[in-house]
Amino acid sequence: MKEIDDLPEFDDDEAISFILKYIPQELNAKITEDDVAYILDVIYDFYESNGLIEEDSTEEASIDEEDMLKFVMKAIKKDKVINLSEEEVQILLNGEFEYGKSIGIYDEE
């Protein structure tokens, strides 16, 4: 079992930079760093509301990608911060997942 101090650290700035490089150019032209930061905040809210973030736990959790997409789309519609399609949001979620994999937070299922 990993020690808590050995856990990878999720860095928002790194994640935003990674995601902006990950997504296709046409989507990149539509969104800003603030938009990606907003999506990351909503993803964090999703994890929190589903009990997937435990500060002192190293247990793996299974994430329902469809539920996450619905959660993010609902937040986007409610907050009216950005205007993205489900497909575009899914690409951003994929970018967040790839960033997490690159630093060892997520494993491929």
Backbone atoms as SQL, in Angstrom:
CREATE TABLE atoms (id INTEGER PRIMARY KEY, chain TEXT, resi INTEGER, resn TEXT, atom TEXT, x REAL, y REAL, z REAL);
INSERT INTO atoms VALUES
  (1, 'A', 1, 'MET', 'N', 0.837, -1.183, 0.000),
  (2, 'A', 1, 'MET', 'CA', 0.000, 0.000, 0.000),
  (3, 'A', 1, 'MET', 'C', 0.886, 1.252, 0.000),
  (4, 'A', 2, 'LYS', 'N', 0.480, 2.233, -0.801),
  (5, 'A', 2, 'LYS', 'CA', 1.268, 3.455, -0.897),
  (6, 'A', 2, 'LYS', 'C', 1.087, 4.307, 0.349),
  (7, 'A', 3, 'GLU', 'N', 2.142, 4.988, 0.704),
  (8, 'A', 3, 'GLU', 'CA', 2.047, 5.968, 1.777),
  (9, 'A', 3, 'GLU', 'C', 1.365, 7.211, 1.217),
  (10, 'A', 4, 'ILE', 'N', 0.658, 7.916, 2.064),
  (11, 'A', 4, 'ILE', 'CA', -0.045, 9.112, 1.615),
  (12, 'A', 4, 'ILE', 'C', 0.924, 10.117, 0.987),
  (13, 'A', 5, 'ASP', 'N', 2.104, 10.268, 1.566),
  (14, 'A', 5, 'ASP', 'CA', 3.081, 11.225, 1.041),
  (15, 'A', 5, 'ASP', 'C', 3.594, 10.827, -0.339),
  (16, 'A', 6, 'ASP', 'N', 3.444, 9.558, -0.700),
  (17, 'A', 6, 'ASP', 'CA', 3.927, 9.083, -1.989),
  (18, 'A', 6, 'ASP', 'C', 2.896, 9.233, -3.100),
  (19, 'A', 7, 'LEU', 'N', 1.688, 9.662, -2.747),
  (20, 'A', 7, 'LEU', 'CA', 0.647, 9.780, -3.755),
  (21, 'A', 7, 'LEU', 'C', 0.977, 10.895, -4.741),
  (22, 'A', 8, 'PRO', 'N', 0.627, 10.677, -6.020),
  (23, 'A', 8, 'PRO', 'CA', 0.880, 11.728, -7.012),
  (24, 'A', 8, 'PRO', 'C', 0.060, 12.978, -6.687),
  (25, 'A', 9, 'GLU', 'N', 0.599, 14.113, -6.984),
  (26, 'A', 9, 'GLU', 'CA', -0.067, 15.388, -6.713),
  (27, 'A', 9, 'GLU', 'C', -0.705, 15.896, -8.005),
  (28, 'A', 10, 'PHE', 'N', -2.014, 16.172, -7.951),
  (29, 'A', 10, 'PHE', 'CA', -2.721, 16.720, -9.101),
  (30, 'A', 10, 'PHE', 'C', -2.467, 18.220, -9.116),
  (31, 'A', 11, 'ASP', 'N', -1.834, 18.700, -10.169),
  (32, 'A', 11, 'ASP', 'CA', -1.508, 20.121, -10.294),
  (33, 'A', 11, 'ASP', 'C', -2.428, 20.733, -11.349),
  (34, 'A', 12, 'ASP', 'N', -3.303, 21.647, -10.917),
  (35, 'A', 12, 'ASP', 'CA', -4.279, 22.237, -11.838),
  (36, 'A', 12, 'ASP', 'C', -3.621, 22.907, -13.037),
  (37, 'A', 13, 'ASP', 'N', -2.567, 23.679, -12.799),
  (38, 'A', 13, 'ASP', 'CA', -1.907, 24.373, -13.910),
  (39, 'A', 13, 'ASP', 'C', -1.327, 23.383, -14.917),
  (40, 'A', 14, 'GLU', 'N', -0.679, 22.341, -14.401),
  (41, 'A', 14, 'GLU', 'CA', -0.142, 21.298, -15.284),
  (42, 'A', 14, 'GLU', 'C', -1.268, 20.608, -16.045),
  (43, 'A', 15, 'ALA', 'N', -2.348, 20.314, -15.327),
  (44, 'A', 15, 'ALA', 'CA', -3.484, 19.627, -15.953),
  (45, 'A', 15, 'ALA', 'C', -4.081, 20.478, -17.067),
  (46, 'A', 16, 'ILE', 'N', -4.255, 21.757, -16.818),
  (47, 'A', 16, 'ILE', 'CA', -4.819, 22.657, -17.836),
  (48, 'A', 16, 'ILE', 'C', -3.923, 22.684, -19.069),
  (49, 'A', 17, 'SER', 'N', -2.632, 22.834, -18.851),
  (50, 'A', 17, 'SER', 'CA', -1.673, 22.849, -19.955),
  (51, 'A', 17, 'SER', 'C', -1.713, 21.532, -20.734),
  (52, 'A', 18, 'PHE', 'N', -1.735, 20.408, -20.001),
  (53, 'A', 18, 'PHE', 'CA', -1.783, 19.077, -20.621),
  (54, 'A', 18, 'PHE', 'C', -3.048, 18.941, -21.472),
  (55, 'A', 19, 'ILE', 'N', -4.194, 19.315, -20.910),
  (56, 'A', 19, 'ILE', 'CA', -5.475, 19.160, -21.610),
  (57, 'A', 19, 'ILE', 'C', -5.514, 20.033, -22.865),
  (58, 'A', 20, 'LEU', 'N', -5.027, 21.271, -22.753),
  (59, 'A', 20, 'LEU', 'CA', -5.029, 22.147, -23.927),
  (60, 'A', 20, 'LEU', 'C', -4.142, 21.598, -25.050),
  (61, 'A', 21, 'LYS', 'N', -3.082, 20.877, -24.695),
  (62, 'A', 21, 'LYS', 'CA', -2.242, 20.241, -25.714),
  (63, 'A', 21, 'LYS', 'C', -2.884, 18.966, -26.248),
  (64, 'A', 22, 'TYR', 'N', -3.682, 18.306, -25.410),
  (65, 'A', 22, 'TYR', 'CA', -4.302, 17.017, -25.746),
  (66, 'A', 22, 'TYR', 'C', -5.459, 17.178, -26.740),
  (67, 'A', 23, 'ILE', 'N', -6.257, 18.210, -26.564),
  (68, 'A', 23, 'ILE', 'CA', -7.485, 18.352, -27.357),
  (69, 'A', 23, 'ILE', 'C', -7.187, 18.797, -28.787),
  (70, 'A', 24, 'PRO', 'N', -8.108, 18.485, -29.722),
  (71, 'A', 24, 'PRO', 'CA', -7.905, 18.896, -31.121),
  (72, 'A', 24, 'PRO', 'C', -7.859, 20.425, -31.261),
  (73, 'A', 25, 'GLN', 'N', -7.158, 20.891, -32.269),
  (74, 'A', 25, 'GLN', 'CA', -6.953, 22.322, -32.491),
  (75, 'A', 25, 'GLN', 'C', -8.267, 23.096, -32.584),
  (76, 'A', 26, 'GLU', 'N', -9.272, 22.533, -33.280),
  (77, 'A', 26, 'GLU', 'CA', -10.533, 23.264, -33.449),
  (78, 'A', 26, 'GLU', 'C', -11.250, 23.478, -32.107),
  (79, 'A', 27, 'LEU', 'N', -11.112, 22.542, -31.195),
  (80, 'A', 27, 'LEU', 'CA', -11.698, 22.720, -29.865),
  (81, 'A', 27, 'LEU', 'C', -10.844, 23.697, -29.052),
  (82, 'A', 28, 'ASN', 'N', -9.544, 23.588, -29.214),
  (83, 'A', 28, 'ASN', 'CA', -8.622, 24.478, -28.518),
  (84, 'A', 28, 'ASN', 'C', -8.909, 25.936, -28.854),
  (85, 'A', 29, 'ALA', 'N', -9.338, 26.198, -30.080),
  (86, 'A', 29, 'ALA', 'CA', -9.637, 27.565, -30.506),
  (87, 'A', 29, 'ALA', 'C', -10.896, 28.107, -29.826),
  (88, 'A', 30, 'LYS', 'N', -11.755, 27.208, -29.331),
  (89, 'A', 30, 'LYS', 'CA', -13.033, 27.611, -28.732),
  (90, 'A', 30, 'LYS', 'C', -12.970, 27.864, -27.231),
  (91, 'A', 31, 'ILE', 'N', -11.966, 27.298, -26.556),
  (92, 'A', 31, 'ILE', 'CA', -11.964, 27.370, -25.093),
  (93, 'A', 31, 'ILE', 'C', -10.708, 28.033, -24.555),
  (94, 'A', 32, 'THR', 'N', -10.828, 28.507, -23.336),
  (95, 'A', 32, 'THR', 'CA', -9.711, 29.192, -22.680),
  (96, 'A', 32, 'THR', 'C', -9.205, 28.340, -21.514),
  (97, 'A', 33, 'GLU', 'N', -8.114, 28.775, -20.925),
  (98, 'A', 33, 'GLU', 'CA', -7.601, 28.116, -19.716),
  (99, 'A', 33, 'GLU', 'C', -8.660, 28.155, -18.616),
  (100, 'A', 34, 'ASP', 'N', -9.382, 29.278, -18.509),
  (101, 'A', 34, 'ASP', 'CA', -10.436, 29.397, -17.498),
  (102, 'A', 34, 'ASP', 'C', -11.551, 28.376, -17.721),
  (103, 'A', 35, 'ASP', 'N', -11.874, 28.115, -18.993),
  (104, 'A', 35, 'ASP', 'CA', -12.903, 27.113, -19.301),
  (105, 'A', 35, 'ASP', 'C', -12.458, 25.727, -18.824),
  (106, 'A', 36, 'VAL', 'N', -11.195, 25.401, -19.080),
  (107, 'A', 36, 'VAL', 'CA', -10.667, 24.096, -18.654),
  (108, 'A', 36, 'VAL', 'C', -10.636, 24.032, -17.123),
  (109, 'A', 37, 'ALA', 'N', -10.255, 25.128, -16.478),
  (110, 'A', 37, 'ALA', 'CA', -10.237, 25.174, -15.012),
  (111, 'A', 37, 'ALA', 'C', -11.644, 24.959, -14.467),
  (112, 'A', 38, 'TYR', 'N', -12.631, 25.545, -15.120),
  (113, 'A', 38, 'TYR', 'CA', -14.032, 25.355, -14.718),
  (114, 'A', 38, 'TYR', 'C', -14.414, 23.875, -14.813),
  (115, 'A', 39, 'ILE', 'N', -14.064, 23.236, -15.922),
  (116, 'A', 39, 'ILE', 'CA', -14.370, 21.807, -16.109),
  (117, 'A', 39, 'ILE', 'C', -13.690, 20.982, -15.017),
  (118, 'A', 40, 'LEU', 'N', -12.428, 21.299, -14.702),
  (119, 'A', 40, 'LEU', 'CA', -11.720, 20.572, -13.643),
  (120, 'A', 40, 'LEU', 'C', -12.426, 20.741, -12.304),
  (121, 'A', 41, 'ASP', 'N', -12.926, 21.954, -12.031),
  (122, 'A', 41, 'ASP', 'CA', -13.672, 22.194, -10.789),
  (123, 'A', 41, 'ASP', 'C', -14.935, 21.343, -10.738),
  (124, 'A', 42, 'VAL', 'N', -15.625, 21.248, -11.866),
  (125, 'A', 42, 'VAL', 'CA', -16.860, 20.453, -11.918),
  (126, 'A', 42, 'VAL', 'C', -16.536, 18.970, -11.739),
  (127, 'A', 43, 'ILE', 'N', -15.443, 18.508, -12.341),
  (128, 'A', 43, 'ILE', 'CA', -15.015, 17.115, -12.167),
  (129, 'A', 43, 'ILE', 'C', -14.731, 16.848, -10.686),
  (130, 'A', 44, 'TYR', 'N', -14.045, 17.784, -10.039),
  (131, 'A', 44, 'TYR', 'CA', -13.752, 17.658, -8.606),
  (132, 'A', 44, 'TYR', 'C', -15.049, 17.587, -7.800),
  (133, 'A', 45, 'ASP', 'N', -16.014, 18.446, -8.172),
  (134, 'A', 45, 'ASP', 'CA', -17.332, 18.416, -7.509),
  (135, 'A', 45, 'ASP', 'C', -17.999, 17.058, -7.689),
  (136, 'A', 46, 'PHE', 'N', -17.862, 16.487, -8.887),
  (137, 'A', 46, 'PHE', 'CA', -18.430, 15.166, -9.161),
  (138, 'A', 46, 'PHE', 'C', -17.804, 14.117, -8.246),
  (139, 'A', 47, 'TYR', 'N', -16.472, 14.140, -8.156),
  (140, 'A', 47, 'TYR', 'CA', -15.776, 13.183, -7.286),
  (141, 'A', 47, 'TYR', 'C', -16.234, 13.333, -5.844),
  (142, 'A', 48, 'GLU', 'N', -16.313, 14.596, -5.393),
  (143, 'A', 48, 'GLU', 'CA', -16.703, 14.864, -4.013),
  (144, 'A', 48, 'GLU', 'C', -18.135, 14.413, -3.724),
  (145, 'A', 49, 'SER', 'N', -19.043, 14.741, -4.630),
  (146, 'A', 49, 'SER', 'CA', -20.452, 14.403, -4.404),
  (147, 'A', 49, 'SER', 'C', -20.710, 12.901, -4.473),
  (148, 'A', 50, 'ASN', 'N', -19.790, 12.170, -5.077),
  (149, 'A', 50, 'ASN', 'CA', -19.931, 10.716, -5.168),
  (150, 'A', 50, 'ASN', 'C', -19.023, 9.979, -4.178),
  (151, 'A', 51, 'GLY', 'N', -18.434, 10.725, -3.252),
  (152, 'A', 51, 'GLY', 'CA', -17.587, 10.112, -2.237),
  (153, 'A', 51, 'GLY', 'C', -16.319, 9.494, -2.787),
  (154, 'A', 52, 'LEU', 'N', -15.829, 10.025, -3.905),
  (155, 'A', 52, 'LEU', 'CA', -14.645, 9.450, -4.542),
  (156, 'A', 52, 'LEU', 'C', -13.348, 10.116, -4.110),
  (157, 'A', 53, 'ILE', 'N', -13.458, 11.157, -3.281),
  (158, 'A', 53, 'ILE', 'CA', -12.249, 11.828, -2.796),
  (159, 'A', 53, 'ILE', 'C', -12.178, 11.643, -1.287),
  (160, 'A', 54, 'GLU', 'N', -11.227, 10.862, -0.899),
  (161, 'A', 54, 'GLU', 'CA', -10.956, 10.674, 0.528),
  (162, 'A', 54, 'GLU', 'C', -9.511, 11.088, 0.730),
  (163, 'A', 55, 'GLU', 'N', -9.308, 12.136, 1.488),
  (164, 'A', 55, 'GLU', 'CA', -7.964, 12.691, 1.660),
  (165, 'A', 55, 'GLU', 'C', -6.936, 11.673, 2.154),
  (166, 'A', 56, 'ASP', 'N', -7.355, 10.756, 3.010),
  (167, 'A', 56, 'ASP', 'CA', -6.383, 9.835, 3.598),
  (168, 'A', 56, 'ASP', 'C', -6.535, 8.407, 3.086),
  (169, 'A', 57, 'SER', 'N', -7.118, 8.263, 1.913),
  (170, 'A', 57, 'SER', 'CA', -7.335, 6.922, 1.374),
  (171, 'A', 57, 'SER', 'C', -6.552, 6.731, 0.084),
  (172, 'A', 58, 'THR', 'N', -6.037, 5.528, -0.091),
  (173, 'A', 58, 'THR', 'CA', -5.374, 5.186, -1.350),
  (174, 'A', 58, 'THR', 'C', -6.181, 4.142, -2.096),
  (175, 'A', 59, 'GLU', 'N', -7.395, 3.877, -1.618),
  (176, 'A', 59, 'GLU', 'CA', -8.232, 2.890, -2.288),
  (177, 'A', 59, 'GLU', 'C', -8.623, 3.382, -3.664),
  (178, 'A', 60, 'GLU', 'N', -8.661, 2.427, -4.602),
  (179, 'A', 60, 'GLU', 'CA', -9.069, 2.786, -5.943),
  (180, 'A', 60, 'GLU', 'C', -10.585, 2.866, -6.006),
  (181, 'A', 61, 'ALA', 'N', -11.061, 3.808, -6.794),
  (182, 'A', 61, 'ALA', 'CA', -12.499, 3.960, -6.984),
  (183, 'A', 61, 'ALA', 'C', -12.798, 3.780, -8.464),
  (184, 'A', 62, 'SER', 'N', -13.957, 3.252, -8.736),
  (185, 'A', 62, 'SER', 'CA', -14.393, 3.110, -10.106),
  (186, 'A', 62, 'SER', 'C', -15.254, 4.317, -10.454),
  (187, 'A', 63, 'ILE', 'N', -14.964, 4.931, -11.571),
  (188, 'A', 63, 'ILE', 'CA', -15.670, 6.145, -11.975),
  (189, 'A', 63, 'ILE', 'C', -16.556, 5.834, -13.167),
  (190, 'A', 64, 'ASP', 'N', -17.843, 6.145, -13.037),
  (191, 'A', 64, 'ASP', 'CA', -18.783, 5.954, -14.130),
  (192, 'A', 64, 'ASP', 'C', -18.672, 7.164, -15.059),
  (193, 'A', 65, 'GLU', 'N', -18.061, 6.942, -16.229),
  (194, 'A', 65, 'GLU', 'CA', -17.806, 8.043, -17.152),
  (195, 'A', 65, 'GLU', 'C', -19.094, 8.677, -17.663),
  (196, 'A', 66, 'GLU', 'N', -20.123, 7.859, -17.852),
  (197, 'A', 66, 'GLU', 'CA', -21.397, 8.390, -18.323),
  (198, 'A', 66, 'GLU', 'C', -22.022, 9.311, -17.267),
  (199, 'A', 67, 'ASP', 'N', -21.971, 8.878, -15.996),
  (200, 'A', 67, 'ASP', 'CA', -22.482, 9.717, -14.912),
  (201, 'A', 67, 'ASP', 'C', -21.702, 11.025, -14.819),
  (202, 'A', 68, 'MET', 'N', -20.374, 10.927, -14.990),
  (203, 'A', 68, 'MET', 'CA', -19.547, 12.132, -14.923),
  (204, 'A', 68, 'MET', 'C', -19.924, 13.094, -16.046),
  (205, 'A', 69, 'LEU', 'N', -20.089, 12.581, -17.257),
  (206, 'A', 69, 'LEU', 'CA', -20.454, 13.430, -18.388),
  (207, 'A', 69, 'LEU', 'C', -21.797, 14.113, -18.121),
  (208, 'A', 70, 'LYS', 'N', -22.778, 13.367, -17.618),
  (209, 'A', 70, 'LYS', 'CA', -24.094, 13.947, -17.312),
  (210, 'A', 70, 'LYS', 'C', -23.965, 15.033, -16.248),
  (211, 'A', 71, 'PHE', 'N', -23.167, 14.772, -15.227),
  (212, 'A', 71, 'PHE', 'CA', -22.945, 15.734, -14.143),
  (213, 'A', 71, 'PHE', 'C', -22.341, 17.026, -14.688),
  (214, 'A', 72, 'VAL', 'N', -21.325, 16.900, -15.534),
  (215, 'A', 72, 'VAL', 'CA', -20.646, 18.071, -16.091),
  (216, 'A', 72, 'VAL', 'C', -21.590, 18.843, -17.016),
  (217, 'A', 73, 'MET', 'N', -22.326, 18.126, -17.856),
  (218, 'A', 73, 'MET', 'CA', -23.256, 18.800, -18.772),
  (219, 'A', 73, 'MET', 'C', -24.335, 19.560, -17.994),
  (220, 'A', 74, 'LYS', 'N', -24.824, 18.964, -16.924),
  (221, 'A', 74, 'LYS', 'CA', -25.844, 19.614, -16.092),
  (222, 'A', 74, 'LYS', 'C', -25.283, 20.904, -15.478),
  (223, 'A', 75, 'ALA', 'N', -24.039, 20.838, -14.986),
  (224, 'A', 75, 'ALA', 'CA', -23.393, 22.019, -14.395),
  (225, 'A', 75, 'ALA', 'C', -23.202, 23.113, -15.442),
  (226, 'A', 76, 'ILE', 'N', -22.777, 22.724, -16.639),
  (227, 'A', 76, 'ILE', 'CA', -22.558, 23.691, -17.715),
  (228, 'A', 76, 'ILE', 'C', -23.867, 24.405, -18.062),
  (229, 'A', 77, 'LYS', 'N', -24.938, 23.625, -18.183),
  (230, 'A', 77, 'LYS', 'CA', -26.236, 24.224, -18.510),
  (231, 'A', 77, 'LYS', 'C', -26.721, 25.141, -17.393),
  (232, 'A', 78, 'LYS', 'N', -26.511, 24.716, -16.148),
  (233, 'A', 78, 'LYS', 'CA', -26.962, 25.501, -14.997),
  (234, 'A', 78, 'LYS', 'C', -26.151, 26.795, -14.860),
  (235, 'A', 79, 'ASP', 'N', -24.822, 26.677, -14.945),
  (236, 'A', 79, 'ASP', 'CA', -23.944, 27.822, -14.714),
  (237, 'A', 79, 'ASP', 'C', -23.824, 28.750, -15.920),
  (238, 'A', 80, 'LYS', 'N', -24.112, 28.231, -17.106),
  (239, 'A', 80, 'LYS', 'CA', -24.019, 29.010, -18.359),
  (240, 'A', 80, 'LYS', 'C', -22.661, 29.706, -18.495),
  (241, 'A', 81, 'VAL', 'N', -21.606, 28.995, -18.125),
  (242, 'A', 81, 'VAL', 'CA', -20.260, 29.566, -18.187),
  (243, 'A', 81, 'VAL', 'C', -19.641, 29.370, -19.574),
  (244, 'A', 82, 'ILE', 'N', -19.817, 28.169, -20.095),
  (245, 'A', 82, 'ILE', 'CA', -19.280, 27.854, -21.420),
  (246, 'A', 82, 'ILE', 'C', -20.337, 27.121, -22.221),
  (247, 'A', 83, 'ASN', 'N', -20.204, 27.164, -23.536),
  (248, 'A', 83, 'ASN', 'CA', -21.151, 26.501, -24.410),
  (249, 'A', 83, 'ASN', 'C', -20.412, 25.428, -25.211),
  (250, 'A', 84, 'LEU', 'N', -20.489, 24.195, -24.719),
  (251, 'A', 84, 'LEU', 'CA', -19.811, 23.080, -25.382),
  (252, 'A', 84, 'LEU', 'C', -20.794, 21.933, -25.587),
  (253, 'A', 85, 'SER', 'N', -20.578, 21.178, -26.644),
  (254, 'A', 85, 'SER', 'CA', -21.411, 20.001, -26.896),
  (255, 'A', 85, 'SER', 'C', -20.950, 18.854, -25.996),
  (256, 'A', 86, 'GLU', 'N', -21.781, 17.812, -25.900),
  (257, 'A', 86, 'GLU', 'CA', -21.397, 16.626, -25.124),
  (258, 'A', 86, 'GLU', 'C', -20.101, 16.036, -25.646),
  (259, 'A', 87, 'GLU', 'N', -19.948, 16.018, -26.974),
  (260, 'A', 87, 'GLU', 'CA', -18.745, 15.446, -27.579),
  (261, 'A', 87, 'GLU', 'C', -17.510, 16.247, -27.171),
  (262, 'A', 88, 'GLU', 'N', -17.642, 17.579, -27.164),
  (263, 'A', 88, 'GLU', 'CA', -16.508, 18.430, -26.780),
  (264, 'A', 88, 'GLU', 'C', -16.166, 18.259, -25.306),
  (265, 'A', 89, 'VAL', 'N', -17.187, 18.166, -24.468),
  (266, 'A', 89, 'VAL', 'CA', -16.948, 17.944, -23.036),
  (267, 'A', 89, 'VAL', 'C', -16.277, 16.591, -22.826),
  (268, 'A', 90, 'GLN', 'N', -16.722, 15.568, -23.565),
  (269, 'A', 90, 'GLN', 'CA', -16.121, 14.240, -23.437),
  (270, 'A', 90, 'GLN', 'C', -14.640, 14.285, -23.792),
  (271, 'A', 91, 'ILE', 'N', -14.278, 15.069, -24.796),
  (272, 'A', 91, 'ILE', 'CA', -12.863, 15.203, -25.177),
  (273, 'A', 91, 'ILE', 'C', -12.073, 15.821, -24.016),
  (274, 'A', 92, 'LEU', 'N', -12.658, 16.832, -23.353),
  (275, 'A', 92, 'LEU', 'CA', -11.994, 17.442, -22.199),
  (276, 'A', 92, 'LEU', 'C', -11.865, 16.445, -21.049),
  (277, 'A', 93, 'LEU', 'N', -12.917, 15.651, -20.814),
  (278, 'A', 93, 'LEU', 'CA', -12.854, 14.626, -19.766),
  (279, 'A', 93, 'LEU', 'C', -11.779, 13.600, -20.092),
  (280, 'A', 94, 'ASN', 'N', -11.674, 13.235, -21.362),
  (281, 'A', 94, 'ASN', 'CA', -10.624, 12.303, -21.781),
  (282, 'A', 94, 'ASN', 'C', -9.242, 12.904, -21.522),
  (283, 'A', 95, 'GLY', 'N', -9.111, 14.206, -21.779),
  (284, 'A', 95, 'GLY', 'CA', -7.837, 14.883, -21.529),
  (285, 'A', 95, 'GLY', 'C', -7.476, 14.866, -20.054),
  (286, 'A', 96, 'GLU', 'N', -8.489, 15.093, -19.198),
  (287, 'A', 96, 'GLU', 'CA', -8.248, 15.054, -17.746),
  (288, 'A', 96, 'GLU', 'C', -7.825, 13.654, -17.323),
  (289, 'A', 97, 'PHE', 'N', -8.465, 12.640, -17.897),
  (290, 'A', 97, 'PHE', 'CA', -8.124, 11.251, -17.582),
  (291, 'A', 97, 'PHE', 'C', -6.695, 10.934, -18.033),
  (292, 'A', 98, 'GLU', 'N', -6.338, 11.370, -19.230),
  (293, 'A', 98, 'GLU', 'CA', -4.982, 11.117, -19.736),
  (294, 'A', 98, 'GLU', 'C', -3.933, 11.809, -18.873),
  (295, 'A', 99, 'TYR', 'N', -4.248, 13.028, -18.409),
  (296, 'A', 99, 'TYR', 'CA', -3.326, 13.715, -17.499),
  (297, 'A', 99, 'TYR', 'C', -3.175, 12.893, -16.215),
  (298, 'A', 100, 'GLY', 'N', -4.290, 12.465, -15.653),
  (299, 'A', 100, 'GLY', 'CA', -4.253, 11.660, -14.433),
  (300, 'A', 100, 'GLY', 'C', -3.440, 10.397, -14.610),
  (301, 'A', 101, 'LYS', 'N', -3.602, 9.744, -15.767),
  (302, 'A', 101, 'LYS', 'CA', -2.805, 8.535, -16.048),
  (303, 'A', 101, 'LYS', 'C', -1.320, 8.885, -16.132),
  (304, 'A', 102, 'SER', 'N', -1.014, 10.037, -16.736),
  (305, 'A', 102, 'SER', 'CA', 0.388, 10.407, -16.956),
  (306, 'A', 102, 'SER', 'C', 1.129, 10.659, -15.641),
  (307, 'A', 103, 'ILE', 'N', 0.389, 11.025, -14.575),
  (308, 'A', 103, 'ILE', 'CA', 1.045, 11.257, -13.284),
  (309, 'A', 103, 'ILE', 'C', 0.780, 10.130, -12.284),
  (310, 'A', 104, 'GLY', 'N', 0.074, 9.098, -12.737),
  (311, 'A', 104, 'GLY', 'CA', -0.110, 7.929, -11.886),
  (312, 'A', 104, 'GLY', 'C', -1.318, 7.946, -10.982),
  (313, 'A', 105, 'ILE', 'N', -2.252, 8.874, -11.200),
  (314, 'A', 105, 'ILE', 'CA', -3.465, 8.910, -10.381),
  (315, 'A', 105, 'ILE', 'C', -4.464, 7.850, -10.856),
  (316, 'A', 106, 'TYR', 'N', -4.573, 7.697, -12.172),
  (317, 'A', 106, 'TYR', 'CA', -5.529, 6.735, -12.730),
  (318, 'A', 106, 'TYR', 'C', -4.808, 5.567, -13.361),
  (319, 'A', 107, 'ASP', 'N', -5.497, 4.421, -13.338),
  (320, 'A', 107, 'ASP', 'CA', -5.041, 3.241, -14.077),
  (321, 'A', 107, 'ASP', 'C', -6.064, 2.982, -15.162),
  (322, 'A', 108, 'GLU', 'N', -5.586, 2.403, -16.251),
  (323, 'A', 108, 'GLU', 'CA', -6.485, 2.002, -17.332),
  (324, 'A', 108, 'GLU', 'C', -7.338, 0.865, -16.831),
  (325, 'A', 109, 'GLU', 'N', -8.630, 0.910, -17.118),
  (326, 'A', 109, 'GLU', 'CA', -9.503, -0.191, -16.660),
  (327, 'A', 109, 'GLU', 'C', -9.813, -1.109, -17.804);
